[in-house]
Amino acid sequence: MKPQNSPLAKNLDKLKKLQNRKSLQDPDGPSLEIPPRVIAEFSAKALVGNYRAIQELVPKQMLLPMIKANAYGHGAVWAAENLMDEKGLYGFGVATLEEAKELRDELGPEARNLKIVIVSGCVPWTEEKGHFCEAYGLTPIIGSDEDWTRFLKGGWPGRIPYHLKFNTGMNRLGINPAFSSQVIRSLKALPGDSQPEGVGSHLAMGEDPTHALSLQQLDRFKALRREFSSVCPAALFHLANSSAVWNQKYWGLDGMTDFVRPGISLYGVPPWQGAPARGLTAVMTLKVSVIMTRRLKVGESLGYSGTFKVPGPKKGQKEEAVHVALVSAGYADGLNRALGNSGHALLNQRLQKFLGIVSMDLGAIECSPQTKVGEWAQVLGPEMDPWIQARAANTIPYELLTSVSRRVKRIYG
């Protein structure tokens, strides 16, 4: 047994006193607030501004904002709360039933009539998923030949709203075009209130409308619209993602589709590298704090495997040290490991390169001798090109945004 006056006993006594307080933030006790290591700031003004900028590009279309994957890492409930009263909103698109349930639970009864469309999570279709959609007022997308057969056999048309998705050439989800005649025969036998609310497809190369695959998809979608318009005249047709919205004059959306499904553009990222911003503003700003600085001499290496080594001077030049800022974020926070020795951060209004391998909890950035502990560096945000940063990590902005982990402090404004 430890003596009662031992350091361990004293610390245990302090812990018990803390646990017995009504609140750990007792004003009479020491401050227990933990300073953030990494911060992700989210701008509601930018989110709404992006929605309206997209709307201006396609003023005749409704919008189905894609808020799957926690709104691309931004917070699905927060995004829905800020967009649910916007003009031209058709509803929200999510990937999974779990995402849809969270929206219903968190948005509350005032949003019970808000349409939530499940874009992929109802494949394969089961009776259990049908009962779930019915209970939570969800709209599934039926996305295979077999699923339509099961959906029809279960008597779900007329019980719940639904969309049909067709495979026009991407060859992922979707009812095959050859099966469309059978679907049409089934629909003709159904009453009007059992018809689909929507008929859609998905583009593989929305950024390149002149590609052979794009032309094939467009032709097939137009044929589907002709076939289904007479059978289900109230159905809404949809095809366009962010890339197609940016190229809408080439895709000819007006007169062909009724709503668009913006995803990455909603969060302020142009849909492909080099695409015009067209009024978009980054919604997320990811910042990391400097926790230490070092001065490395020629020949010294940095981090695991020593992938960065201070080079010697070029012929005729003076030997120079490298100043390094250690930052309190790693790949467990969403700082992509591949950014090491290739990506950049904005520190004191200067782009500085990541040096060495990004580890689980730490990264390192080249800095000036004047850099101080406590300063912040921007990794993602309005002043950083998300495509350049993503390409440095051999990935796409979608992955950078959705990888920001739960360890990161989120500030919503």
N, C-alpha and C positions, 0 to 999 in steps of 0.2 A: 504493500500500500504506500502511495506517495505521501510525504508529509504535507500537512495542510498549508504550510507556508512556502511550499515549493513553487517555482515559476509555473509549472503545469497546473497546479491547483488554483493559483491566482488567475490564470488565463481562463480556466474552466468556470471560475466564479464570475468573471466578467461576462463570459458568454451566456451564462444563465440569467444574469441581470438583463442583458440585451433581449433574450428570448421572452422574458417576463414582461417587457414593456408592451403597452397597448399598440405602439407603433415603433418600428425600428427608426423612423425619422423623428423621434422624440425631440422637441425643440430644446429640451434641457440637456440632451446628450450630444455626443460628437456627431458631426455630419457624416453620413454614410453614403452620400451620393458619389457614384463612380464616374469619373470623367470619361467621356467617350474616346475610343481608340480610332474608330472609323465612323464616318457619318454619311448617310444618304439623305439628301434633302429632296423633297418632292413639291413641285409648284402646281397648285390647282389652276392658277391663272394660265400657265403654259398648256396644261392639259385641255382646258376649255378652248383656249385660243387655237390649238391644233385641230380640235374637232371642227371649229368654225372655218378654219382655213381649208380643211378637206371638203367641207360642205360647199364652199365657194367654188371648188373645182368641179363639183358635180351637183349643181343646184336643183336638178330635177329628181335626184335620187334620195331615198331615205338612207340612214346609216345604221349598221349593226356593228358597233365597236367590239372588237375582239379583246376581251379581258381575261382570257385563259391564262394559265400559268401565273396566277396571281397578278394579272394585268402586266405581263412581261416583267415581273419583279417589282412593280410599282405599288401593288395593293389593290386587289380587285374591288373590295367593298368601298374603299376610298374613291376609286375611279368611278364606280357606279353612282355613288352619292353625288359626285360633282357633275355628272353628265345626265342624270336621269330626267332632268327638267328641260334639257336642250331641245330646240325645235328639230324636227325631222328624224327623231330617234325612233327606230323600229324596235329595238330591244338590245340585249347584250348577248354576245357569243362566248361560250365557255367550252372547254374540251371534255370535262368529266362531270359525272353526276355529283361527286363530292364538291367540286367547285360551285355547282349550281345550288346545292343544299346550303353551303356557307352563305351565298348571296341571299337566299330566301330567309335564312335564320337571322342574319345580321341587318338586313335592310328593313325588316319588320313589316307589319300589316299594311302600312301606308303604301308599300310598293308591291302589294300582292298581285296587281294587274300588270306588272312589268314583265315583258316577255323575255324569257331566258331560253336561248337555243343551244342545244347540246350538239356540237359539230362532229365529234368523233366517239364520244364515250358510250354511245348506245349500240355500237357494233362490237360483238354480235348481239342481235336483239333477243331478249328473253322476257318471259312473263314477269319476272321480278323487276326488271327495269321498267316495264310498262306500269306496274303498280306504283313504283317510285315516282315516275313522271306524273302520273295521275294525282298522287297525293300532294306533290309539291308544285303542281301547275307548270310543268316544264314542257318544252317543245323539242322532241328528238328529231334528228335527221336520220332517215333510213338509208343505209349506204351499201347494200348488196342485194343481189338477186334473192338469196336465201332469206335475208332479213325481211324483204317485202312479203315473201310467202308466209313467214312466221307471223309478221305483223297483221297481215290480212286474216290468217287462220285464227288468230287470237281475238279477233273482233275489235281491234284497237282503233281503226278509222271511225271517227265519230265520237269516240270516248275521249281522246286527247288530240290536240293540234299536232301536226307533224309536217316535216319537209321531206322531199325526195332528193337524193343526191345521185347524179349520174357520172360515170367515168367517161370523160370525153378524150382521154389520152394520157393523163398523168399516171394511171394504173396503180393508184393506191385505193382509197375508198371510192365507192360509187357503184350504182347499178349499171350493168353493161348495156350499151345501146341496143344490142341485139335482143335484150329482154324487154325493151321499152314497149313493144307491141302487146306483150302479155300484161304489163302494168296498165296500159291504156284499157285493155279489155276488162280488167278488174275494176278500174275506176268508173267505167261506164255503167257497171252494175251496182254502183254505190249511190246512195242519195247525196244531194248537194252538200249537206252538212258533214259528210264524211270525206270530202275531197281534201287534198293537201293544201296547206297554207302557202307552201313555197316549193319551187323546183330549182335546183342549183347544180353547179359544178365548181371545180377548182382548177386554177391555171398553174401550169408548171413553170412558165416563163413569161409572166406578166410584164417583165421589163423589156421583152423583145417581141413585140407583136408581129414582126415580119418573119420570124423563124417558122420553119415548116411545121413544127409541132404546134405552135401557136395558131397558125392558120387552120390546121386540122381541128383543133379544139374549138375554134370559133365557128367553123362550118357545122360541126356536130351539135354545138349548143344552139345555133340558130334552127337547126332541124328539130331539135327537142322542143324548142319554144313553139314552132309551128304545130307540132304534133299535139302538145299538151294544152295549148291555149284554147282550143275548141272544147276539150274534154273538161278542163277545170279552169274556166275563164277568170275566176277570182284569185288564182294562184299568183304569187309574187315570184319573179325570176331573179336569180342572183348568180354572179360569176366573179366579180372583181374584188381582188385584194388591193393592198396599197399600190403595188407596182402598176396594176391595170388602171387605177384611178389616176396615177401620174401620166399614164399614156392613154387616157380615156378617149381622146379624139381619134386615135388609131383603132381602138377596140370598138368604138361606136356604141357606147353604153346606153346613151339616151335612145329610147324606143326599143331597146333589147332587154334591159334589166330594170328592176324596180328599186333595188337597194344595193349598196356596196358594203364590203366587210373590211374596213381599215384595221390594220394591226399595228405594225411597227411605226408607221407614220403618226399614229395617234400619240406616241410617246416622244415625238420630236426627232425621229431618225428618218432621213430620206430613204426610200425603199431599195436603192442600190447605190453603190459607190459612184459618186459623180452626179447623182440625180440632183436637180435643183431643189433647194429647201422649200421654196414656195410658201413662206410664212411660218414654217415650223420652228419650234423652240424646244430644246431638250427639257424634259420634265424632271429627270433625275440628275442630281449632281452628287457624285461620289467623291468624298474627300478622305485623305489619310493624314495622320499627324506624324510629325517628325519627333522621334523619341531619343535620338542620339546622332551626333555627327562624328565622322572620322576623317583623318587625313592619311591616305595610303601613298606609300612611296613606290618608286619604280621597282617592279618585280614582285610586289605584294599582290595576293589574290583575295577574292571576296566570295564568301558563301560556300554552299555545298559544291563539291567537285571542282572548285576553283575555276569556274567557267569564265570569270572576268579576272584579268591580270593587268596591272598597270604597265603600259608599254614603256619601253625605253625611248629616249629622244631620237628624233630623226636626225640625219647627218647635218651638222652645223647648227642644231637647235639646242636649247638649254633643257636639262632634265626637269620634268614637272611632276608634282604630286597630283593626286586626284582627291577631291573632297567629296565625301559620301554622306548622304542623309539616310539613316535607317528609319523606315516608316512602319507603323504598327498595324500592318495588314498583310495577309498572305492569301494563299489560294483557299483556305478555309473560310475566308470572308468574301470570296468572290473575285479576288485579284488573280486573274488567269496566270497560271504558272508559266505559260509560254511568253508572257510579256517580258521576262527576264532577258536582258541584253538586246531588246528590240523595241519594246513599248516606251511610252513617254508619260510624264506627269507634268502638270503646270505648277511650278513652284516659284513664288515671287514674280509672277508674270513672265516667266521664262520656261520654255519647254526643256525638260531635263530627261535624260535617258535612264531607264531602269538598268541597273548593273547587277550582274550575277543572276543566279537562279532565284525566282520567287519561291520562298518556302511556305510552310503551312501558316505561320503567324507573322512573318516578317518579309519586308521587301527592302530594296536599297535603290536610291536615286542619286545620280550625280548632282552636285549642288555647288554653290559658291562658298567661299570661306566665311561669308557673312551670315549664312543660314543659321537659324537659332532653333533650339528645341522648343516645341509647342507650335511651330508654324504648320500650316496645312497645305497639302498638295492636292490638286484636282486630277482625278484619274478619268472620270467621265463627267460631262456637263456641257453647258452652252458654249464654252470656249475650247472644247476638244472635239475634233472630228471623229465621230464614233466608228466610221468605216476605216479610217487610217489606224486607229487603235486596235480594232478587231483584226485587220489584216496583219498587223505586227504580231498578233498571237495566232495567226493562221486560222482564224475563225470568223464569225459574223457578229454584228452588234446584238442580235437576238440572244446569243449565248452569254455575252458579257452582262446584259441586263438581267437575265433570268438567273444568273449565278450568284447574285448578291445574297449573302446568307443571313440567317437569323441572328448572327452575332453582331451585325451592323446596326448601329442606332439609327432609327428612322425618324425624321422630322418632317411633318406634313404641314404645308402652308397653303 
